[in-house]
Amino acid sequence: MPAFVDVEKCDGCGSCAEVCPDEAITVNDVAKVDPEKCTECELCVDECPNEAISIVEE
């Protein structure tokens, strides 16, 4: 599963997009992950100061 953004926690700071090596994250008001590009590296999960991003295991 690609990274999941909890929009209630995301403040749109963009730090996740800055560290994403796959350019899978865009940020307008909140972060959005492109599931086609996300490789589940979890760099965004570690970077998010609001703990708004997670990798959901199936």
MARTORTOR-839133 format. One record per atom (N, C-alpha, C): residue in three letters; atom name; residue number from 1; x negated, y negated, z negated. Coordinates in pm, whole numbers, always signed. Atoms other than C-alpha are relative to their C-alpha. Layout:
BEGIN
{type->Ala | atom->CA | seq->NUM | xx->X | yy->Y | zz->Z}
...
This chain:
BEGIN
{type->Met | atom->N | seq->1 | xx->-85 | yy->+119 | zz->+0}
{type->Met | atom->CA | seq->1 | xx->+0 | yy->+0 | zz->+0}
{type->Met | atom->C | seq->1 | xx->-89 | yy->-125 | zz->+0}
{type->Pro | atom->N | seq->2 | xx->+76 | yy->+126 | zz->+4}
{type->Pro | atom->CA | seq->2 | xx->-124 | yy->-351 | zz->+71}
{type->Pro | atom->C | seq->2 | xx->+23 | yy->-74 | zz->-130}
{type->Ala | atom->N | seq->3 | xx->-15 | yy->+82 | zz->+119}
{type->Ala | atom->CA | seq->3 | xx->-162 | yy->-612 | zz->-197}
{type->Ala | atom->C | seq->3 | xx->+140 | yy->-61 | zz->-4}
{type->Phe | atom->N | seq->4 | xx->-133 | yy->+56 | zz->+22}
{type->Phe | atom->CA | seq->4 | xx->+163 | yy->-744 | zz->-344}
{type->Phe | atom->C | seq->4 | xx->-15 | yy->-128 | zz->-81}
{type->Val | atom->N | seq->5 | xx->+5 | yy->+128 | zz->+71}
{type->Val | atom->CA | seq->5 | xx->+211 | yy->-1106 | zz->-454}
{type->Val | atom->C | seq->5 | xx->+130 | yy->-20 | zz->-77}
{type->Asp | atom->N | seq->6 | xx->-114 | yy->+34 | zz->+84}
{type->Asp | atom->CA | seq->6 | xx->+443 | yy->-1183 | zz->-745}
{type->Asp | atom->C | seq->6 | xx->+20 | yy->-151 | zz->+14}
{type->Val | atom->N | seq->7 | xx->-20 | yy->+142 | zz->-29}
{type->Val | atom->CA | seq->7 | xx->+582 | yy->-1517 | zz->-624}
{type->Val | atom->C | seq->7 | xx->+38 | yy->-81 | zz->-124}
{type->Glu | atom->N | seq->8 | xx->-32 | yy->+70 | zz->+125}
{type->Glu | atom->CA | seq->8 | xx->+699 | yy->-1602 | zz->-976}
{type->Glu | atom->C | seq->8 | xx->-127 | yy->-44 | zz->-72}
{type->Lys | atom->N | seq->9 | xx->+126 | yy->+32 | zz->+67}
{type->Lys | atom->CA | seq->9 | xx->+336 | yy->-1606 | zz->-1095}
{type->Lys | atom->C | seq->9 | xx->-95 | yy->-82 | zz->+88}
{type->Cys | atom->N | seq->10 | xx->+91 | yy->+66 | zz->-93}
{type->Cys | atom->CA | seq->10 | xx->+164 | yy->-1744 | zz->-781}
{type->Cys | atom->C | seq->10 | xx->+24 | yy->-150 | zz->+3}
{type->Asp | atom->N | seq->11 | xx->-13 | yy->+146 | zz->-8}
{type->Asp | atom->CA | seq->11 | xx->+92 | yy->-2117 | zz->-787}
{type->Asp | atom->C | seq->11 | xx->-58 | yy->-56 | zz->+129}
{type->Gly | atom->N | seq->12 | xx->+48 | yy->+44 | zz->-130}
{type->Gly | atom->CA | seq->12 | xx->-53 | yy->-2129 | zz->-435}
{type->Gly | atom->C | seq->12 | xx->-138 | yy->-62 | zz->-1}
{type->Cys | atom->N | seq->13 | xx->+132 | yy->+62 | zz->+11}
{type->Cys | atom->CA | seq->13 | xx->-407 | yy->-2216 | zz->-542}
{type->Cys | atom->C | seq->13 | xx->-93 | yy->+36 | zz->+115}
{type->Gly | atom->N | seq->14 | xx->+79 | yy->-39 | zz->-116}
{type->Gly | atom->CA | seq->14 | xx->-558 | yy->-2024 | zz->-248}
{type->Gly | atom->C | seq->14 | xx->-129 | yy->+74 | zz->-29}
{type->Ser | atom->N | seq->15 | xx->+126 | yy->-69 | zz->+31}
{type->Ser | atom->CA | seq->15 | xx->-844 | yy->-1857 | zz->-434}
{type->Ser | atom->C | seq->15 | xx->-3 | yy->+142 | zz->+58}
{type->Cys | atom->N | seq->16 | xx->-7 | yy->-135 | zz->-56}
{type->Cys | atom->CA | seq->16 | xx->-724 | yy->-1517 | zz->-311}
{type->Cys | atom->C | seq->16 | xx->-36 | yy->+0 | zz->+149}
{type->Ala | atom->N | seq->17 | xx->+28 | yy->+10 | zz->-143}
{type->Ala | atom->CA | seq->17 | xx->-737 | yy->-1626 | zz->+53}
{type->Ala | atom->C | seq->17 | xx->-148 | yy->-27 | zz->+26}
{type->Glu | atom->N | seq->18 | xx->+142 | yy->+33 | zz->-16}
{type->Glu | atom->CA | seq->18 | xx->-1090 | yy->-1760 | zz->+6}
{type->Glu | atom->C | seq->18 | xx->-89 | yy->+123 | zz->-10}
{type->Val | atom->N | seq->19 | xx->+85 | yy->-118 | zz->+20}
{type->Val | atom->CA | seq->19 | xx->-1227 | yy->-1422 | zz->-107}
{type->Val | atom->C | seq->19 | xx->+38 | yy->+118 | zz->+89}
{type->Cys | atom->N | seq->20 | xx->-46 | yy->-112 | zz->-82}
{type->Cys | atom->CA | seq->20 | xx->-1031 | yy->-1200 | zz->+134}
{type->Cys | atom->C | seq->20 | xx->-89 | yy->+17 | zz->+124}
{type->Pro | atom->N | seq->21 | xx->+90 | yy->-20 | zz->-114}
{type->Pro | atom->CA | seq->21 | xx->-1283 | yy->-1051 | zz->+381}
{type->Pro | atom->C | seq->21 | xx->+75 | yy->+36 | zz->+129}
{type->Asp | atom->N | seq->22 | xx->-79 | yy->-43 | zz->-116}
{type->Asp | atom->CA | seq->22 | xx->-1003 | yy->-939 | zz->+614}
{type->Asp | atom->C | seq->22 | xx->+92 | yy->-109 | zz->+53}
{type->Glu | atom->N | seq->23 | xx->-86 | yy->+112 | zz->-37}
{type->Glu | atom->CA | seq->23 | xx->-830 | yy->-1280 | zz->+641}
{type->Glu | atom->C | seq->23 | xx->+147 | yy->+44 | zz->+3}
{type->Ala | atom->N | seq->24 | xx->-136 | yy->-55 | zz->+8}
{type->Ala | atom->CA | seq->24 | xx->-509 | yy->-1100 | zz->+537}
{type->Ala | atom->C | seq->24 | xx->+95 | yy->-87 | zz->-81}
{type->Ile | atom->N | seq->25 | xx->-83 | yy->+82 | zz->+88}
{type->Ile | atom->CA | seq->25 | xx->-382 | yy->-1376 | zz->+308}
{type->Ile | atom->C | seq->25 | xx->+12 | yy->-142 | zz->+54}
{type->Thr | atom->N | seq->26 | xx->-26 | yy->+140 | zz->-34}
{type->Thr | atom->CA | seq->26 | xx->-221 | yy->-1705 | zz->+403}
{type->Thr | atom->C | seq->26 | xx->+72 | yy->-63 | zz->-119}
{type->Val | atom->N | seq->27 | xx->-62 | yy->+69 | zz->+114}
{type->Val | atom->CA | seq->27 | xx->-109 | yy->-1966 | zz->+152}
{type->Val | atom->C | seq->27 | xx->+67 | yy->-127 | zz->+49}
{type->Asn | atom->N | seq->28 | xx->-73 | yy->+125 | zz->-19}
{type->Asn | atom->CA | seq->28 | xx->+159 | yy->-2228 | zz->+193}
{type->Asn | atom->C | seq->28 | xx->+39 | yy->-45 | zz->-139}
{type->Asp | atom->N | seq->29 | xx->-36 | yy->+28 | zz->+139}
{type->Asp | atom->CA | seq->29 | xx->+354 | yy->-2274 | zz->-130}
{type->Asp | atom->C | seq->29 | xx->-46 | yy->+113 | zz->-91}
{type->Val | atom->N | seq->30 | xx->+48 | yy->-119 | zz->+70}
{type->Val | atom->CA | seq->30 | xx->+262 | yy->-1920 | zz->-237}
{type->Val | atom->C | seq->30 | xx->-79 | yy->+85 | zz->+98}
{type->Ala | atom->N | seq->31 | xx->+80 | yy->-89 | zz->-83}
{type->Ala | atom->CA | seq->31 | xx->+26 | yy->-1652 | zz->-110}
{type->Ala | atom->C | seq->31 | xx->+89 | yy->+104 | zz->+67}
{type->Lys | atom->N | seq->32 | xx->-70 | yy->-105 | zz->-72}
{type->Lys | atom->CA | seq->32 | xx->+146 | yy->-1406 | zz->+151}
{type->Lys | atom->C | seq->32 | xx->-105 | yy->+92 | zz->+61}
{type->Val | atom->N | seq->33 | xx->+96 | yy->-99 | zz->-50}
{type->Val | atom->CA | seq->33 | xx->-36 | yy->-1083 | zz->+243}
{type->Val | atom->C | seq->33 | xx->+54 | yy->+64 | zz->+127}
{type->Asp | atom->N | seq->34 | xx->-35 | yy->-69 | zz->-124}
{type->Asp | atom->CA | seq->34 | xx->-31 | yy->-945 | zz->+597}
{type->Asp | atom->C | seq->34 | xx->-35 | yy->+147 | zz->-19}
{type->Pro | atom->N | seq->35 | xx->+27 | yy->-141 | zz->+27}
{type->Pro | atom->CA | seq->35 | xx->+7 | yy->-569 | zz->+541}
{type->Pro | atom->C | seq->35 | xx->-78 | yy->+71 | zz->+110}
{type->Glu | atom->N | seq->36 | xx->+75 | yy->-59 | zz->-111}
{type->Glu | atom->CA | seq->36 | xx->-143 | yy->-495 | zz->+883}
{type->Glu | atom->C | seq->36 | xx->-150 | yy->-26 | zz->-14}
{type->Lys | atom->N | seq->37 | xx->+141 | yy->+36 | zz->+16}
{type->Lys | atom->CA | seq->37 | xx->-471 | yy->-664 | zz->+786}
{type->Lys | atom->C | seq->37 | xx->-60 | yy->+43 | zz->-134}
{type->Cys | atom->N | seq->38 | xx->+48 | yy->-31 | zz->+135}
{type->Cys | atom->CA | seq->38 | xx->-496 | yy->-576 | zz->+415}
{type->Cys | atom->C | seq->38 | xx->-61 | yy->+140 | zz->-6}
{type->Thr | atom->N | seq->39 | xx->+69 | yy->-128 | zz->+14}
{type->Thr | atom->CA | seq->39 | xx->-749 | yy->-301 | zz->+342}
{type->Thr | atom->C | seq->39 | xx->-8 | yy->+45 | zz->-146}
{type->Glu | atom->N | seq->40 | xx->-8 | yy->-35 | zz->+141}
{type->Glu | atom->CA | seq->40 | xx->-674 | yy->-288 | zz->-33}
{type->Glu | atom->C | seq->40 | xx->-135 | yy->-5 | zz->-72}
{type->Cys | atom->N | seq->41 | xx->+132 | yy->+12 | zz->+64}
{type->Cys | atom->CA | seq->41 | xx->-1024 | yy->-400 | zz->-133}
{type->Cys | atom->C | seq->41 | xx->+9 | yy->-51 | zz->-144}
{type->Glu | atom->N | seq->42 | xx->-29 | yy->+51 | zz->+135}
{type->Glu | atom->CA | seq->42 | xx->-875 | yy->-564 | zz->-446}
{type->Glu | atom->C | seq->42 | xx->-80 | yy->-123 | zz->-41}
{type->Leu | atom->N | seq->43 | xx->+72 | yy->+122 | zz->+35}
{type->Leu | atom->CA | seq->43 | xx->-1098 | yy->-872 | zz->-429}
{type->Leu | atom->C | seq->43 | xx->+98 | yy->-110 | zz->-41}
{type->Cys | atom->N | seq->44 | xx->-100 | yy->+101 | zz->+35}
{type->Cys | atom->CA | seq->44 | xx->-786 | yy->-1090 | zz->-438}
{type->Cys | atom->C | seq->44 | xx->+59 | yy->+25 | zz->-138}
{type->Val | atom->N | seq->45 | xx->-54 | yy->-36 | zz->+133}
{type->Val | atom->CA | seq->45 | xx->-657 | yy->-902 | zz->-743}
{type->Val | atom->C | seq->45 | xx->-94 | yy->-52 | zz->-108}
{type->Asp | atom->N | seq->46 | xx->+100 | yy->+44 | zz->+98}
{type->Asp | atom->CA | seq->46 | xx->-980 | yy->-976 | zz->-930}
{type->Asp | atom->C | seq->46 | xx->-11 | yy->-152 | zz->-6}
{type->Glu | atom->N | seq->47 | xx->+18 | yy->+145 | zz->-10}
{type->Glu | atom->CA | seq->47 | xx->-988 | yy->-1340 | zz->-814}
{type->Glu | atom->C | seq->47 | xx->+117 | yy->-81 | zz->-54}
{type->Cys | atom->N | seq->48 | xx->-119 | yy->+77 | zz->+35}
{type->Cys | atom->CA | seq->48 | xx->-631 | yy->-1445 | zz->-896}
{type->Cys | atom->C | seq->48 | xx->+2 | yy->-41 | zz->-147}
{type->Pro | atom->N | seq->49 | xx->+0 | yy->+44 | zz->+139}
{type->Pro | atom->CA | seq->49 | xx->-630 | yy->-1661 | zz->-1211}
{type->Pro | atom->C | seq->49 | xx->+134 | yy->+21 | zz->-72}
{type->Asn | atom->N | seq->50 | xx->-133 | yy->-16 | zz->+58}
{type->Asn | atom->CA | seq->50 | xx->-257 | yy->-1600 | zz->-1263}
{type->Asn | atom->C | seq->50 | xx->+47 | yy->+145 | zz->-5}
{type->Glu | atom->N | seq->51 | xx->-34 | yy->-143 | zz->-5}
{type->Glu | atom->CA | seq->51 | xx->-264 | yy->-1221 | zz->-1223}
{type->Glu | atom->C | seq->51 | xx->+128 | yy->+22 | zz->+81}
{type->Ala | atom->N | seq->52 | xx->-120 | yy->-6 | zz->-84}
{type->Ala | atom->CA | seq->52 | xx->-6 | yy->-1265 | zz->-946}
{type->Ala | atom->C | seq->52 | xx->-10 | yy->+105 | zz->+111}
{type->Ile | atom->N | seq->53 | xx->+19 | yy->-96 | zz->-109}
{type->Ile | atom->CA | seq->53 | xx->-154 | yy->-1006 | zz->-709}
{type->Ile | atom->C | seq->53 | xx->-34 | yy->+137 | zz->-57}
{type->Ser | atom->N | seq->54 | xx->+29 | yy->-137 | zz->+42}
{type->Ser | atom->CA | seq->54 | xx->-157 | yy->-630 | zz->-750}
{type->Ser | atom->C | seq->54 | xx->+4 | yy->+92 | zz->+121}
{type->Ile | atom->N | seq->55 | xx->-8 | yy->-105 | zz->-102}
{type->Ile | atom->CA | seq->55 | xx->-204 | yy->-316 | zz->-545}
{type->Ile | atom->C | seq->55 | xx->+98 | yy->+101 | zz->-55}
{type->Val | atom->N | seq->56 | xx->-105 | yy->-92 | zz->+45}
{type->Val | atom->CA | seq->56 | xx->+107 | yy->-102 | zz->-574}
{type->Val | atom->C | seq->56 | xx->-30 | yy->+138 | zz->+54}
{type->Glu | atom->N | seq->57 | xx->+24 | yy->-139 | zz->-39}
{type->Glu | atom->CA | seq->57 | xx->+35 | yy->+270 | zz->-572}
{type->Glu | atom->C | seq->57 | xx->+133 | yy->+68 | zz->+27}
{type->Glu | atom->N | seq->58 | xx->-124 | yy->-73 | zz->-32}
{type->Glu | atom->CA | seq->58 | xx->+295 | yy->+490 | zz->-409}
{type->Glu | atom->C | seq->58 | xx->+8 | yy->+128 | zz->-77}
